[in-house]
Amino acid sequence: MAITKFIHDKIRDNGLSYFQTVAAAGNLRLILNSAAPATPTEARTLYDGTAGKYRLSNEVTVASGDVTLSDNPGGGGGRRITVASKTGTAAATRAAGELCFSLVNVAAGAEELLYVGEETTDQAITSGNAITFPAFDVIIPDTVS
């Protein structure tokens, strides 16, 4: 089953700079998930095999310096943010299977699921092990089909 990518309306409405705004406020977190969350609560609730609990890692802080806004040189043009490579720690154990990651605004009373992307390794996760999130881009092209 393919991961359905998701991007919050505020990102489309305010542009990619919203990621930078949330990071500058100290509220942007990168989380490894066992399935694609539909809400910030699902993204942040520790996995135990039951529905709605998808967090497999600690909540890794993404600082303002970790988010770079630039032109997208690829086909379609547009703009992109690049999120720097980050490291974290597995907080739960899960057999190999489809994985994804999420960017969440954790501001109290204003939590938002901002982005869900596909993690390509789909490996087994063991609590306590180190996790490396490679750098990735979020792109809004000039043209959308």
N, C-alpha and C positions, 0 to 999 in steps of 0.2 A: 504494500500500500504506500503510495507516494505521500509525502508531507505536503499539505496545502499551505502555501506561504500566506502570511497575513501581515498587513501593515495598518496601523491605527489611523482613523480619519484625521487626527491632529497632525500626523506626519504629512499626509497629502495636503491638508489645508495650510499648514504653517511651513511646510518644506522641511528639508533635512536638518535645518538649523535647530529644530526642536530637540533632537538628540543631544546637541551641544548644550542647549539650555538646561536640560534635565541633568546632564553630567556635571555641568558647572555648579548646580545646586547640590551636588553630592548624592543624587537620588537615582542614578542609572545603574542597574544591576544586570549582569550576564549570568544566565542559569542554564545548565544542561538539563534537558527534560526527556522523560521516557516516551512521551507522546506529545502531540501538538496541543498546547493549552489553549483554551478559549477565553480565559479570564486571568487576571493577575493572581488571583487566589489559587487557581489550578497550577500555575507556573511556580508558585512559591511554597506549595504544600508538599512536604517530604513524601516521596514515593513509598508505598507499602503494598503495591499490587492492586489496590482498589481504585475505582473510577474517581477522577478529579484530583488525584494526588500524583503529580508528575515530576517533582524536583528530585534530581539525582545528585546535584552538586551543592556546594556552598553557594551563596549569592555573591558573585565576584563584582566588586565595585569597578565601574568604568568611569575614570576621571575625565575632566574636560580635555586634557592633553592626549587622551587615548582616542579621541574622535576628531578626524580630519575631514573637512568639507572641501570638495574639489570638483572640477569638471570631470565628466565620464568620457574617457578617450575611446571607449568601445563603440561598437555599432549602435546607432540610435541616439548618440550624444546624451545630453541631459546632465544631471548633477549626481554626485555620489558622496556618501560618507564612507570612510574607511575606519573600522574599529580595530585598534591595535591588538596584537596577540596578547592573551592573558592566561594566567594559570590559576587553577583552583584545586579543590579537593573533593573527591567523591564523598557524598554524605549518605548514600544508600547503595545497596547491592542489587544488581539486576543481570540476568542472562543476556547474551548477545541478542540484539534486535534493533529495530529502527529507532534512531535517536534524533532529537532536534535540540535547538537552543532558543532561548528567548531573551529579549531585552525588555526590562520592566522598569517603569517609573515607580519607585517605592515610597514616594512622598505620602506621609500619613494623611489619610482622608482623601487622597487624590491618586491612588494607585491606578496604573494603566498598563495594559499589555501593549507595548509599542511595536514589537516585531517578533516574528517567529521564522526561523530559518532551518534548513536541513543540515544535520551533522552527517557527514559522509562515511564515517568509520563503522558505525553500527556494531561496536565491540561490546563485550561484557564489561560491566562496571562493578568494581569492588570497593566498598566503603573504606575510606582512609587513603586510597591511592590518589596520586597526583593526576590532574586533568590539565591538558593544554588545549586552549581554544586558539586555533590559528587566526591570523588577521582575516577580516572579511569585509565585503562592501555591501552597502544597501544603496540601490540605484533607482532614481526616478528618471526615466528616459524622456527625451523631448517629445517623442511620439508614443502613444499607448494604443495598442490594438485590442 
